[in-house]
Amino acid sequence: MLDLLRADTYVSFTWDKAAHRFDRVKALNMSVENLRSWDEYYRFIDPLTFPMMERRHPTLATQILCQSDLSRTEFFNDFLARDHMH
């Protein structure tokens, strides 16, 4: 999957409608600690995931929030950047 997407990191969650949260995590090249921090805190300030889910079709993160605005968020600086994501 990483080669196909030309990516360094891959993370996939399954949305559990009943529990109103994600489960069944699959991740490559992302720390377990950082994934846990997303579930405990960053999901509440994540400016990308839920707007992308609402679209129901492939969406670039920059279609939701431009890179320069994203790079000024706590979500980017304290969460994504930890595992070298941008």
GROMACS elastic network, one bead per residue, 0.5 to 0.9 nm:
[ bonds ]
;  ai    aj funct       b0    kb
    1     4     6  0.50590   500
    1     5     6  0.61726   500
    1     6     6  0.82145   500
    1     7     6  0.81620   500
    1    10     6  0.76853   500
    2     5     6  0.52994   500
    2     6     6  0.56221   500
    2     8     6  0.63610   500
    2     9     6  0.68860   500
    2    10     6  0.65614   500
    2    28     6  0.83437   500
    3     7     6  0.65110   500
    3     8     6  0.85027   500
    4     7     6  0.78012   500
    5     8     6  0.88146   500
    7    10     6  0.70877   500
    8    28     6  0.82662   500
    8    29     6  0.69739   500
    8    84     6  0.86066   500
    8    85     6  0.80589   500
    9    27     6  0.75623   500
    9    28     6  0.56766   500
    9    29     6  0.51396   500
    9    30     6  0.64271   500
    9    83     6  0.82429   500
    9    84     6  0.86478   500
    9    85     6  0.73997   500
   10    26     6  0.78718   500
   10    27     6  0.54609   500
   10    28     6  0.51064   500
   10    29     6  0.69195   500
   10    30     6  0.76034   500
   11    25     6  0.72251   500
   11    26     6  0.56850   500
   11    28     6  0.64724   500
   11    29     6  0.85930   500
   11    30     6  0.76641   500
   11    35     6  0.89718   500
   12    24     6  0.80733   500
   12    25     6  0.57776   500
   12    26     6  0.51102   500
   12    27     6  0.63109   500
   13    22     6  0.57047   500
   13    23     6  0.57634   500
   13    24     6  0.57577   500
   13    26     6  0.65062   500
   13    27     6  0.86358   500
   14    21     6  0.84965   500
   14    22     6  0.53800   500
   14    23     6  0.53258   500
   14    24     6  0.57094   500
   14    25     6  0.69936   500
   15    18     6  0.89750   500
   15    19     6  0.86269   500
   15    20     6  0.73663   500
   15    21     6  0.59606   500
   15    23     6  0.63889   500
   15    24     6  0.85221   500
   16    19     6  0.54986   500
   16    20     6  0.57605   500
   16    21     6  0.54907   500
   16    22     6  0.55924   500
   16    23     6  0.65984   500
   17    21     6  0.69458   500
   17    22     6  0.84633   500
   18    21     6  0.81096   500
   19    22     6  0.81379   500
   21    39     6  0.84677   500
   22    25     6  0.77779   500
   22    39     6  0.81185   500
   25    35     6  0.87462   500
   27    30     6  0.62315   500
   27    31     6  0.84502   500
   27    32     6  0.85792   500
   27    35     6  0.86508   500
   28    31     6  0.84589   500
   29    83     6  0.77561   500
   30    33     6  0.85250   500
   30    34     6  0.70312   500
   30    35     6  0.72458   500
   30    82     6  0.89472   500
   30    83     6  0.60111   500
   31    34     6  0.52274   500
   31    35     6  0.63985   500
   31    36     6  0.86736   500
   31    82     6  0.89029   500
   31    83     6  0.72338   500
   32    35     6  0.50483   500
   32    36     6  0.61329   500
   32    37     6  0.85992   500
   33    36     6  0.51213   500
   33    37     6  0.62352   500
   33    38     6  0.88025   500
   34    38     6  0.63326   500
   34    39     6  0.88399   500
   34    79     6  0.70373   500
   34    80     6  0.87052   500
   34    82     6  0.76273   500
   34    83     6  0.78971   500
   35    38     6  0.51668   500
   35    39     6  0.65751   500
   35    40     6  0.88204   500
   36    39     6  0.51830   500
   36    40     6  0.61890   500
   36    41     6  0.85270   500
   37    40     6  0.50382   500
   37    41     6  0.57368   500
   37    42     6  0.64463   500
   37    43     6  0.85253   500
   37    79     6  0.80265   500
   38    41     6  0.54513   500
   38    43     6  0.53133   500
   38    44     6  0.83666   500
   38    46     6  0.84430   500
   38    79     6  0.75041   500
   39    42     6  0.65490   500
   39    43     6  0.57839   500
   39    44     6  0.84382   500
   40    43     6  0.71961   500
   40    44     6  0.83412   500
   41    44     6  0.58777   500
   41    45     6  0.74473   500
   42    45     6  0.52225   500
   42    46     6  0.56555   500
   42    74     6  0.87555   500
   42    75     6  0.64322   500
   42    79     6  0.72805   500
   43    47     6  0.85426   500
   43    49     6  0.80804   500
   43    50     6  0.88966   500
   43    75     6  0.88577   500
   44    47     6  0.86360   500
   45    74     6  0.81491   500
   45    75     6  0.66479   500
   46    49     6  0.63830   500
   46    50     6  0.77730   500
   46    74     6  0.89329   500
   46    75     6  0.59950   500
   46    76     6  0.87485   500
   47    50     6  0.73599   500
   47    51     6  0.73376   500
   47    64     6  0.81245   500
   47    65     6  0.77415   500
   47    70     6  0.81884   500
   47    73     6  0.87418   500
   47    75     6  0.76608   500
   48    51     6  0.56664   500
   48    52     6  0.60339   500
   48    53     6  0.86703   500
   48    61     6  0.64587   500
   48    64     6  0.65047   500
   48    65     6  0.73893   500
   49    52     6  0.51996   500
   49    53     6  0.62051   500
   49    54     6  0.88163   500
   49    61     6  0.86075   500
   50    54     6  0.62753   500
   50    55     6  0.89017   500
   51    54     6  0.51654   500
   51    55     6  0.67094   500
   51    64     6  0.70402   500
   52    55     6  0.54064   500
   52    56     6  0.72480   500
   52    57     6  0.80614   500
   52    58     6  0.80689   500
   52    59     6  0.63153   500
   52    60     6  0.82040   500
   52    61     6  0.75878   500
   52    63     6  0.88900   500
   52    64     6  0.72464   500
   53    56     6  0.56850   500
   53    57     6  0.79957   500
   53    59     6  0.89099   500
   54    57     6  0.85220   500
   55    58     6  0.78425   500
   55    59     6  0.74591   500
   56    59     6  0.84600   500
   59    62     6  0.82681   500
   59    63     6  0.65955   500
   59    64     6  0.80243   500
   60    63     6  0.52935   500
   60    64     6  0.72569   500
   61    64     6  0.53968   500
   61    65     6  0.63604   500
   61    66     6  0.77511   500
   61    67     6  0.82821   500
   62    67     6  0.60697   500
   62    70     6  0.85380   500
   63    66     6  0.69369   500
   65    68     6  0.83423   500
   65    69     6  0.65146   500
   65    70     6  0.61626   500
   66    69     6  0.54518   500
   66    70     6  0.61697   500
   66    71     6  0.86489   500
   67    71     6  0.59753   500
   67    72     6  0.87765   500
   67    86     6  0.82396   500
   68    71     6  0.52030   500
   68    72     6  0.67691   500
   69    72     6  0.54244   500
   69    73     6  0.70313   500
   70    73     6  0.54487   500
   70    74     6  0.87037   500
   70    75     6  0.79530   500
   70    76     6  0.62483   500
   70    77     6  0.88580   500
   70    86     6  0.87646   500
   71    74     6  0.83288   500
   71    75     6  0.85015   500
   71    76     6  0.56448   500
   71    77     6  0.67385   500
   71    86     6  0.79738   500
   72    75     6  0.85407   500
   72    76     6  0.70642   500
   72    77     6  0.71995   500
   73    76     6  0.53217   500
   73    77     6  0.63059   500
   73    78     6  0.83666   500
   74    77     6  0.51733   500
   74    78     6  0.55102   500
   74    79     6  0.73500   500
   75    78     6  0.56883   500
   75    79     6  0.52233   500
   75    80     6  0.65797   500
   75    81     6  0.86807   500
   76    79     6  0.55116   500
   76    81     6  0.59775   500
   76    82     6  0.87342   500
   76    85     6  0.82663   500
   76    86     6  0.73281   500
   77    80     6  0.63551   500
   77    81     6  0.53941   500
   77    82     6  0.76124   500
   78    81     6  0.62972   500
   78    82     6  0.64770   500
   79    82     6  0.55558   500
   79    83     6  0.76608   500
   79    85     6  0.86663   500
   80    83     6  0.59845   500
   80    84     6  0.64802   500
   80    86     6  0.63987   500
   81    85     6  0.52531   500
   81    86     6  0.66337   500
   82    85     6  0.73960   500
